[in-house]
Every structure is written in C-alpha cells, then in structure tokens.
Amino acid sequence: MHGPALSGAALLAATTAAAVIAVVACSIGASTRPVRQLIYRLTGLRERVARLQHVERIAGIGEYVWNADTGALWWSAACYRMFGLEPGSSIDLGRALALIHPDDRASALAAVDALLAGERPPELALRVRRSDGAVRRILTTGELTLASGGRRVIGFMKDVTEIESVRLQLRAAETQYRALFDDNPVPMWIFDLDDCTVLAANGATARLFGYEPGQLDGKALDCVVPADEASPRSPSCRSDTWRDGAVVTCQAREGRRMRLSLAVRDTQFEGHVARLVAAQEVTERERVEERFALIARATSDAVYDFDLESGTLWWSDSFYAMFGYAPGSIELSLAGWAALVHPEDIDRVYASLEEALAGAAEWEETYRLLRRDGGYAHVAERGLISRGAKGQALRMVGGLVDETERRRQEAGLRLLRRAVESADNGVLIADARGVDLPLVYANPAFERMTGYTLAEVRGKNCRILQRSDRDQPGLEAIREGLRSSHEARGLLRNYRKDGTLFWNEVYIAPVRDERGALTHFVGILNDVSERHQFEEQLAHRATHDELTGLPNRVLLEDRLQQALHLSDRFDTGTAVVFVDLDDFKLVNDNLGHAMGDTLLREVARRLQGAVRDTDTVSRFGGDEFIAILSAPHRDDRPSDIVARMQQALAEPITLGDLQHTVTASIGYCCYPAHGTDTHTLLRHADLAMYQAKLGGRNRAVEFRSEYDVNASQRLQLVQRLREALDNDEFTVLFQPQFDCDGRAICVEALVRWQDPQRGLLLPAEFIDACEDSGLIMQLGRQVLNAAASHHEHLVAAGLPQMRIAVNVSAAQFTDELYDDVEDVVLRLGLPPGALELELTESVVMQSPERAIDLMKRIATLGVCFSIDDFGTGYSSLAYLKRFPIDRLKIDRSFVQDLDSNVQDAAICRSIIELARSLDVGTVAEGVETVQQERWLREHGCVGLQGFLLGRPQPFATLLPSLLAGYAVAPIE
C-alpha cells in the first residue's frame, strides 16, 4: 500500500524538521563531518523542492491540502490565480465552493463526500466564476490520506480554459468539414486501409457510381473496380492503385467504365487508419488529349514543408539532388531559402509571398534559384497555405519544378515553329495514334500551296489532296512507309482546293516519344509542278518529234521491240514501213522552212489516219517517217496498209496560196521473214525505200534479200577505216565558240576523213562504222591528242585561257578514258580548264552512278565537262545536279526555228534558266541567223556556236580570227 502523497510545502516542512534534528544531534556530540553531510543533503533537497515548484508553475498546476478534521485549507499560488484571488489571502472550503459555478457546485460537494468516504473519484471538470465575472474552467482531483490519526485531502487543480476552447472549435470545425464532405460536389470517400471497406462516401460519390446515399458505406472498395482491373491476390487498397495523383479505371453499378483522377490523403477516421480520396472523372479529357504523355503532375519535383509559426523549413531529398546541394548544407529557414533566390528576383518574390500569406489559399511564383555549381535554375514554385481558425497562416506545403530545360526547349520549339512557319515547303503533322491518321497541324506554306486552311484539314486524312486519283506509283511508297513506320518519299499528283492539279515531292518520317512509341508522322511537301512540267517537256522531247508530235527514233525503237515481243507471243507478225518524201528539199528551198514544217505536220496527220490504232507512226528524221504495223496479217496485209498510206498522201496539201501534191518513196519489210531484230528490220526497210527511190520514186517496194548487198560494202568501209587510221588520213578542224560580247572563248575539235579518192568526208560517212567496229576508241584517242596539242599554239598566240573542246562517244566513255586524259594532261602540261570533254545525255544516263564517278575522277585532272545536244535525250534533274558539269549545250534542233517556233523558244529559255539555277553555263549550237543570235544574247545564253559565227576550219586558218577577238560585228 502506497504512502500518502506529499505536496511541495509538506516536503519543505519535512526537510526543515530534519535539519533541526540534525543540528540538535550535532550539539549532543556528534562529529562535525556528519553535520556537513546532512547540510549538503538538506541543500540538495531544497533544490529539488524548488525545481518541483518551478515545474508546477510552468505546467499551470496548483496544489492544495485540506484538513478534513479541522477544516484548514492550504492553496499554492497557482490555485489563488485560477480563482482570481490574491495569493496568501484567507481561504476555506466554503469560500472556495462559493466561487464555483452554481451549476457545478453539487458535483464538487459530491466529490468531497466521496473522498471523505474513502473513494477515489475521477478528475472533475468545474467552472469557476471569478469576482471580475470571468469564467474559467479547471480540472481537479484529490486523495484522502491519514496522518497521525487525522484526515487530510491532498490534490491538484489545472486551468483548462484554453484547451476546452480549442476542443470546442475542433468540434465545430469537424462539423463544418463533415458538412463540406457530405455536400461537396466532388466525389469523396474514405476507406479503411486495413480491411479495404468504405467507411464513408459523400453524395457525389454515390451518384458517380450509381448508388443511393449511404449504400456504399461498409462495402468492399473493390466493388467499384472492374473485374479485369482487380488484383486476384489482395484488395486494391493494399496496392498503390489508390494513391495521390493516380488515374484509375473504375466501374459504376450499371457497368459503365470511367477514368478517375485521384487526390488522396491518409487520415484517422473514427479510430480507423484510413485514406481520404477525392476523385475527378477524366474519361472524356483522356480521350480527347490522349496524345499527351502527361497532363498534370500531382506533386512538384522538389517538395518542402514550411512551418510559419516556428519558421522552420524542410526540403525533400529531391531538392538537394535537383540543385546539387548536400543535405544539411542549407539553412532550413526562410532566410536560408531567400539566400538562394537571385538578387534581381528576391524583392518581387518576397512581395508576392507576403501578399499570398496575407489571405490567399495558395502561392505560385517563378524565379531563379542558385545551384551548387554557381549557375541559376529557372524554377516554378507552388505552395498550399494552411490557416488557423482565425485565418492566420500556419503552414505552407508545396514544391518547386526546375523549368530551365523546359524553357530552353520551349525557346527551341518557338524557333523551330518560326522556321517551320517561314518555310517555303508545306509541313503537315498527323496523329499516328488517331483513327485514320488525322492531321493536327499544317504550316502557312501548305495553306498557300493547297488553298486549304488548317481549320479545313484538321482531323482529316491527307488523302483529301489526292481526291479520287488514288492509283499512283508514289502513293504505294508512302503507304508502305506508314505501314512500317519508316521514312518514305514519293512523287504525287495532288489537287488544290479549287481542283487544280499540282505535283508534290512528298517526304514522310515517323516521330516517336521518349519511350520509342510512335506518336505522329511529319510530312514535307515540295511543289515541283514547274520542274515536273519541264521534265515532261524534256521527256516528251526526248521521245517525240517536236514539230509533228510523233514518236522519234528513241520511242520508235522501243515500240518496235515491243511489237516483236508481241509477235513472238501471239505469232502475228510485224511490218516496218519506211516513208521518204520525194523532193521535199524543193519545198524548203522555194517556199521556206515554215511551209516545209506545215507540209511535214500534214503528212504526219495523214499517215496516222491511214494506219490502225494499234500501229505506230514515227518521224525518223527530216522528211523520213517510219510506221510499225502490229499484227498486219490479222486484219490487213502490209501492202494494203501501204496502199492506204499512198492514197492518203495523194490528196493535195494547201501551203499558203498553193496546192501541193506530195509523193513518197516507201519501202517495207516483214518480221520475221526479213529480219529478226529491230536494227535489221529498220535497215532492210530503209534499203527497200532506197530501191523505191532508184525505181523512180512515188512507189512502194517490199524488201528483197538482194538489196542487202551493202553489207559487204560496210565490211570494205571498216577495212578502209583501219587503213585510214594507220595512214593518218583523219584530220581535226576547229569551230569557235563566242561569248555574248563576241569574244572567242573556246574551239571545238571536229574530226574529218581526208579520203584520197572521195575527198573530205563528214563524220556521218564513217562514225557509225567506227562505233560498230570498235575503231572509235583508236580514232577518239587520236583526236584527243591532236586537239590537245594545239593548246601550246594558243598559249604562244597569247590565248592561254581559251578552252579546247573534244567530243567523247559512248564507246569511249569507259575507265580507259581516264587513262587517256591523264596521259594527255600530264604529257602536255595542260592547266586546269584548258581541256573540255563533251558528252551527250544518252552517254551519261546509260549508267548515271558510274558516269558520276568517272566524271569526278577526270575532273580532278583539271578537265571540265559539257553536256552536248542537251534536250534531245532524257536527263533526270536529280542526276543532272550531281554531274560535275560546267556547261549545257543547247541542241541545234531547238535553235534552228527559235525565231519562229514558240515552243522551241520556251524550251531554250527553260534550259538557260535551268543552267543558271545549276550555276553552269550554256552554249547554243547551230546559230545561223542574226535573229537567233540576238534572241540568245538577250535571254542570257553564255556561249554561241554556229556557221553565222564561224565554220569548222583548220587551226592555222582559224587562228587569225581568234586573235581578232570576235567573229561578227556587234548587233545594233
């Protein structure tokens, strides 16, 4: 059984009595040493009593002692203050009871009676009404003790007025918050973290999930989780599903699935360890904005907790990692944070913070924060402010996000956007995750190019540009790129909003996110309509006769080859008809070239009308036409079709004021009776036509084998050419080229055969035989050496800058050409630019990549290149820009009718513009009239060559005119 409790006063009295006893004992005879020990203990005991009294004062606890037998009552000073009395004034039980609130006095008396009866009543809460009218709430208890046969009650009392006030406020706040919870339009519920049952759910939650109010209470939380989303092993509340910032899939009572964005906070609720969840439905928002990887962040990267009452500041570990500081290296106070803010920002940030603390619920600001390395980071801060009952700011919790990289990227994106919006090419962006690849962006260049605005194409597939024109080779390449998520390019026919067609080079590329997932496709559209039109003109010119529109030799040979294949497959036969107009030269000489052109066009029209739709009529050159008759034995015999052609030509043709009747010498042969390849058939038809000429003209002759006697003549010609090469019978003439000012800039080497019997022969007499026999290699090497050797004569004459141009045939254009050119350049010491090689389009386009490589190697020797007869072949502009060429030579066929043919003029102008865009020069061949020269000069042609300016002639004859500086007088 425990002894009675002693008050501080009783303890002090006991120590005093002990001291007196000790002194008396000493006086009786004890030694001095025990006396000192007792005094030391007495001093310690007094210090303990003083500390106890100090603690009582700090805690606000008053103590009392009441002698139940005598009625004497002793109070500590704290008790007097609680009752509003002067410490030390007279006090007894009656006076104390009189100060207790009348409603509480009965409880106080009952407690006294219980104590006296030996009971230990619980702590008693009483109200005290002071003399000044103030009411204080106290908490008191006591214990009855028996000492020396007397009854004493020893106890304490504590003023709990403020505590009760706060408790009442908390109850009121709880009521308010409960009302806020129940009536809040935001779905909110609380669940038990131990057994995953719903403890409370507001009305908004019940409506969201399709329940009546209160029906969710007590249910398992997984009742709102779809079966395919729930964990089979444990309730979802024990996973991280219901976490702050999570977006979860839920299911309403009737089965509707929804996506909810959560804000959660763990809490204590009615004695349960619980979690409060506030939800916002984001189903529709996710569907609309699904292309964004992250919509919002629930928390910042660096988190802090600022206790505004104590002034202490806490930072998360991510703060230190983000800005390079070690934990503990920063003062955890407002001043420590302010020391990191940029001096230029601190005043603004402080003012903003003070304004928010004065009454706002949250604070947001951007500023620069010092890193450990001395640099400043651009940060965005957001803090939520917690306030007390009187609205005072108590605490601010928030975070910082380092926006330095984002700002840098945004600046880069702004720059990129300005670049994209300023580009001449159209730029499109399609959402790869959307159905049917909807367009989400189009730049202004696209709007200008197509006539469609971004608003008109947004959300649509870009196939609107092709309309119904879906069968295009370029589209398949684009489709394959989309299917395989790879880059792709293609040439497409697109249509503007107004329906006009334009050609696009389209390039697409996939765009992936940081995880490598495909998100978008970007497309670049380059309007190549003008270039495509020019290429079509060049392609048409390469395969069609400009004057008549008929297929030319190139296309003729292709059509003939196809006809032979079909004949072999279906055993139908093929015929080749060679038509040569009689005395056509007389028309040109007497009526002029314009009338001659009119005659040729009319002849072409009549010949086409005489044959069948499956047949081909071609202009072979000059006044020669060739017809390919496919399957002639099925419907008509070749002779019948030839007769119709003769009949069609027999009708007079109107030439100005004249009616002219044209006749023709016609030869024809049949496949396979008269030949098994295109070359033989054309040659035999030509031989038959020649026999028609010999037979008096205006007749048709079928080929006979005896006409092929010229085969032996060709063998004799080849043998004769070999002798001519051995005997140095070939000579080189030079034709000058002049610039726009009339200055000679180049001489072109042209080979001639000085035959002892036949005289000076042009290349047409022997070049074909040289190429067929392979002698062209030896002849070309001789011409190259002979032409290049004249450079020293030009230097001696004071013309070191003048180029020497040499033609190169297809047979020469091999790796051996490099060796021949290298030998000439090194042996003769030719400076860069002194030698120019002329190649035709057909030579370089036979194998473009090989041609580019060989030309680049030769160019390293200081040799330049020109494309001869440009426009008569079919050059790809994609390759043309890669060839190391210096000049384009406009073919004479474009120049001869330049002053009268609008189409020739347009093509010459286009070639000049093309050369200018490629930064290369132009040389016009076949300049024979002053009108041609004037037109070419006015339109910027760099070089001129033709009989008007100078004929091919020996070097010694040409040199004086070169020294004179120009060939003809300047044009007025």
Stockholm file with secondary structure:
# STOCKHOLM 1.0

chainA/1-972         MHGPALSGAALLAATTAAAVIAVVACSIGASTRPVRQLIYRLTGLRERVARLQHVERIAGIGEYVWNADTGALWWSAACYRMFGLEPGSSIDLGRALALIHPDDRASALAAVDALLAGERPPELALRVRRSDGAVRRILTTGELTLASGGRRVIGFMKDVTEIESVRLQLRAAETQYRALFDDNPVPMWIFDLDDCTVLAANGATARLFGYEPGQLDGKALDCVVPADEASPRSPSCRSDTWRDGAVVTCQAREGRRMRLSLAVRDTQFEGHVARLVAAQEVTERERVEERFALIARATSDAVYDFDLESGTLWWSDSFYAMFGYAPGSIELSLAGWAALVHPEDIDRVYASLEEALAGAAEWEETYRLLRRDGGYAHVAERGLISRGAKGQALRMVGGLVDETERRRQEAGLRLLRRAVESADNGVLIADARGVDLPLVYANPAFERMTGYTLAEVRGKNCRILQRSDRDQPGLEAIREGLRSSHEARGLLRNYRKDGTLFWNEVYIAPVRDERGALTHFVGILNDVSERHQFEEQLAHRATHDELTGLPNRVLLEDRLQQALHLSDRFDTGTAVVFVDLDDFKLVNDNLGHAMGDTLLREVARRLQGAVRDTDTVSRFGGDEFIAILSAPHRDDRPSDIVARMQQALAEPITLGDLQHTVTASIGYCCYPAHGTDTHTLLRHADLAMYQAKLGGRNRAVEFRSEYDVNASQRLQLVQRLREALDNDEFTVLFQPQFDCDGRAICVEALVRWQDPQRGLLLPAEFIDACEDSGLIMQLGRQVLNAAASHHEHLVAAGLPQMRIAVNVSAAQFTDELYDDVEDVVLRLGLPPGALELELTESVVMQSPERAIDLMKRIATLGVCFSIDDFGTGYSSLAYLKRFPIDRLKIDRSFVQDLDSNVQDAAICRSIIELARSLDVGTVAEGVETVQQERWLREHGCVGLQGFLLGRPQPFATLLPSLLAGYAVAPIE
#=GR chainA/1-972 SS CCCCCCCHHHHHHHHHHHHHHHHHHHHHTCCHHHHHHHHHHHHHHHHHHHHHHHHHHHHTEEEEEEETTTCCEEECHHHHHHTTCCTTSCCCHHHHHHHBCHHHHHHHHHHHHHHHTTCCCCCEEEEEECTTSCEEEEEEEEEEEEETTEEEEEEEEEECHHHHHHHHHHHHHHHHHHHHHHHCSSCEEEEETTTCBEEEECHHHHHHHTCCTTTTTTSBGGGGSCTTTSCSSSCGGGTTTTCTTCEEEEECTTSCEEEEEEEEEEEEETTEEEEEEEEEECHHHHHHSTTCSCSCCSSCSEEEEEETTTTEEEECHHHHHHHTCCTTSSCSBHHHHHTTBCTTTHHHHHHHHHHHHTTCSEEEEEEEEECTTSCEEEEEEEEEEEECTTSCEEEEEEEEEECHHHHHHHHHHHHHHHHHHHCSSEEEEEETTSTTCCEEEECHHHHHHHSCCHHHHTTSCGGGGTTTCCCCHHHHHHHHHHHHTCCEEEEEEEECTTSCEEEEEEEEEEEECTTSCEEEEEEEEEECHHHHHHHHHHHHHHHBCTTTCCBCHHHHHHHHHHHHHHHHHHTCCEEEEEEEETTHHHHHHHHCHHHHHHHHHHHHHHHHHHSCTTCEEEEEETTEEEEEEESHHHHSCHHHHHHHHHHHHHSCEEETTEEECCCEEEEEEEETTTCSSHHHHHHHHHHHHHHHHHTTSSCEEECCGGGGGHHHHHHHHHHHHHHHHHTTCEEEEEEEEEETTSCEEEEEEEEEEEETTTEEECGGGTHHHHHHHTTHHHHHHHHHHHHHTTHHHHHHTTCTTCEEEEECCTTTCSHHHHHHHHHHHHHHTCCTTSEEEEEEHHHHHSSHHHHHHHHHHHHTTTCEEEEEEETSSCCCHHHHTTSCCSEEEECHHHHTTTTTCHHHHHHHHHHHHHHHHTTCEEEECCCCSHHHHHHHHHTTCCEECSTTTCCCBCHHHHHHHHHHSCSSCCCC
#=GC SS_cons         CCCCCCCHHHHHHHHHHHHHHHHHHHHHTCCHHHHHHHHHHHHHHHHHHHHHHHHHHHHTEEEEEEETTTCCEEECHHHHHHTTCCTTSCCCHHHHHHHBCHHHHHHHHHHHHHHHTTCCCCCEEEEEECTTSCEEEEEEEEEEEEETTEEEEEEEEEECHHHHHHHHHHHHHHHHHHHHHHHCSSCEEEEETTTCBEEEECHHHHHHHTCCTTTTTTSBGGGGSCTTTSCSSSCGGGTTTTCTTCEEEEECTTSCEEEEEEEEEEEEETTEEEEEEEEEECHHHHHHSTTCSCSCCSSCSEEEEEETTTTEEEECHHHHHHHTCCTTSSCSBHHHHHTTBCTTTHHHHHHHHHHHHTTCSEEEEEEEEECTTSCEEEEEEEEEEEECTTSCEEEEEEEEEECHHHHHHHHHHHHHHHHHHHCSSEEEEEETTSTTCCEEEECHHHHHHHSCCHHHHTTSCGGGGTTTCCCCHHHHHHHHHHHHTCCEEEEEEEECTTSCEEEEEEEEEEEECTTSCEEEEEEEEEECHHHHHHHHHHHHHHHBCTTTCCBCHHHHHHHHHHHHHHHHHHTCCEEEEEEEETTHHHHHHHHCHHHHHHHHHHHHHHHHHHSCTTCEEEEEETTEEEEEEESHHHHSCHHHHHHHHHHHHHSCEEETTEEECCCEEEEEEEETTTCSSHHHHHHHHHHHHHHHHHTTSSCEEECCGGGGGHHHHHHHHHHHHHHHHHTTCEEEEEEEEEETTSCEEEEEEEEEEEETTTEEECGGGTHHHHHHHTTHHHHHHHHHHHHHTTHHHHHHTTCTTCEEEEECCTTTCSHHHHHHHHHHHHHHTCCTTSEEEEEEHHHHHSSHHHHHHHHHHHHTTTCEEEEEEETSSCCCHHHHTTSCCSEEEECHHHHTTTTTCHHHHHHHHHHHHHHHHTTCEEEECCCCSHHHHHHHHHTTCCEECSTTTCCCBCHHHHHHHHHHSCSSCCCC
//
